[in-house]
Amino acid sequence: MTIVDRPETKIDGRWEITLRPDLSPAHDAVLELSRDGDSLSVKIESADGTGTGEGFVDGSRLSWTMTFGHLPAPWRFRAEIDGDVLEGRAEAEFGQFKMIASMEGVRAGSDARVAFREGSEALVETLTACGVEYVFGYSGGMTTSVQRSVVGQGVPNVNARTELSAAWMSYGYNRVKRRAASATLMWCVGSLHAAPVVLAARLDSTPLVYMLMENAAVWDLRDALQDGTELYSAFKPLAKYVRRIVDGQDLPLAVRQAVLAASTGKFGPAVLDLTHEAMYQKTTIKTEPLTLPSPPAADEEAVRRTIELIKSASRPVLLAGAGVHMADATAELRRFVEATGIPVVSSGPGGRGVLPDDHPLYAGDMSGWGYFGTGTQLAEEADLWIAVGFSFSQTATASWSLAKPEKVVHVDIEQAQLGRIFQPTVGVVADAGKFLAQLSGRLEASGLRRSDGGDPARLAKIAQAKESYLQLLSSFVGADPIMPAAVGQALAQEVPPDTILVNDEGFMVPGMVFREDKYPSGFANPLGFHYDSLGSTLPVAIGAKLAAPDRLVVSVGGDGGFYYDSSDLSVLAERNLKVVCIVLNNGGLYGGRRGREHGVNALPLTHWTDLPEETDYTTIARSMGVPGERVEKADDIAPAIRRAIEADGPYFIEVMTSGSTLHLSLNGWPDPDPKTTRKFGHGDRSVEGSWPS
């Protein structure tokens, strides 16, 4: 029998290593190893300091003990060398606590590479490769197992003041970016606090990547502290995509699929339910950069049929929804309608701003949200609707009670939207921008192009309605007590071009007019309208500001909503974010009072709608580090806004207002010759008479 001596493992020299503690970010260090028989001398150099230690060698296995860094207890290291690669772990105990860190490295100067990385490293690496630029979160539990990699890889991140605010910030960031350009991170016990944002992202078609961290899966079925086992089933009905990850090898693929699902088709929320142990498992799955697929164009037959319907119509109207904004299609919409003279009616707050308000072809919105008064009338008089990115929601259609023409072209990026409520004449699966560009490309051959700008009678009706509406708005300027519409009028005058405004519940700022001189590309609301939630205003504005740092961002909300998000003032102060926060203080939940006036019940108007009169919101803002002032006279609004714009950082304005003018049409705006029985929506107990009957 021949005995072959194995070559002795080469140990001496410098090793470049990475330590990955379970409770802090990963950090790099250099080991100097020196062997003397079975004995080992070790020196470590890192940002935490230097240290020396002694240990033993057993073939390719090493062990040593040393004290370094801020921890007084000694660290015990175990490692194994394979050629020019070193892998191992370190442990330190102090009292009843134990710290554990994995370790890997290569011989200095060699070309060796560690073939694996831990799950959390792969997760953050894949997020970055998929275009995620920010992580918003709220600390707790074992979120540190991901935080260490977020910090270690240099990903910008924001610690919000609540889970709810963190999710709204990510929502606002992604809404501005039009893709899942940020992600959230929560500990399981607080993750349901932000569930409303997951639902809002689903209803508002907003990209969202929502990560929640829970205990190790091996603790399932054992009644663990802060057990998150059932969270998957809780989020499943809310999310467009949801996965529970128990194996670190699945992380690169799960993250990739989540970003893809959130950012394509009809945007929505993707939820990753992460188990703790997967963050420390090793994976060799490669991470590839993600290029989002091109959105679909319409088939030529659908374009041809649409052109034929437009040619045969005498009163066509283009209905534009929020989908036009989400597809960045406002330029294509403008190009098409200016060439054809077809008026545009938008879907309330979601679609408003697809054209500047003073554009001659913008007729206002459809249904009862109070802009210019002609949107509903032109829509009901039309003999053809070309509905692009328009969902035919309750609010846009007065509970589906508006008169609908026989011929409708419905364009949506999601096939399931077509025919969902009624059967369109032509259903088109396409991206809004691609479809409008296709129509424009066919204009010369179709004969639809007209040089007179459109039907003179309809243009005159639109212009007259706008003038009447603007006169109504101007009547609030300088009048006391202050009406909210006066604030919007001042903002329209004072803010620089392309200012982003965020208003409570997804409404437009009352009285705000988006004119051509300041909004030539229109205005896209960074907060959707379907979910309609208080408390989203300021955190969405923060997310929008981080997504568009060169634009002024103004948050406008009521005092009721401010009780939800006032803590986020400290985020503004901490980061010196240039956001102007305006709170309209009317001493209560005015929307609730208006609902009582319209409803039939025995409750007094002030039941659950009054707020403490002694609350001083300006003092609250100042105590959190945000300078501000209170405005009690209408003539002081514009100067206060100018001071806010000129301030070096965030600024707070509390405006003492009277009743709301959010719903002018519900407060006496004339109804344009209704052809059907109007429905309000809230409180209706029947859909009798609604489409398609």
Secondary structure, DSSP 4 states (H G I P E B T S, - for coil): -PPPPPPPPP--EEEEEEEEESSS--EEEEEEEEEETTEEEEEEEETTEEEEEEEEEETTEEEEEE--TT-SSPEEEEEEEETTEEEEEEEEEETTEEEEEEEEEEETTS----S-EEHHHHHHHHHHHTT--EEEE---GGGHHHHHHHHHTT--EEE-SSHHHHHHHHHHHHHHHTS--EEEEEEHHHHGGGHHHHHHHHHHT--EEEEEEE--GGGTTS--TT--TTHHHHHTTT-SEEEEE--GGGHHHHHHHHHHHHHSSS--EEEEEEEGGGGTSEE--------PPPPPPPPHHHHHHHHHHHHH-SSEEEEE-HHHHHTT-HHHHHHHHHHH---EEE-HHHHTTSS-TT-TTEEEESSSS-SSS-HHHHHHH-SEEEEES----HHHHTTTTS---S-EEEEESSGGGTTSSS--SEEEES-HHHHHHHHHHTHHHHT---SS-S-HHHHHHHHHHHHHHHHHHHTTTT-SSBPHHHHHHHHHHHSPTT-EEEEGGGPPPTT----TTT-TT----SS-SSS--TT-HHHHHHHHHHH-TTS-EEEEEEHHHHHHHGGGHHHHHHHT--EEEEEEE-SB-HHHHHHHHHS--S--TTTTTB--TT--HHHHHHHTT--EEEE-SGGGHHHHHHHHHHSSS-EEEEEEB-S--TTGGGGTPPP---SS----STT----TT-TT-
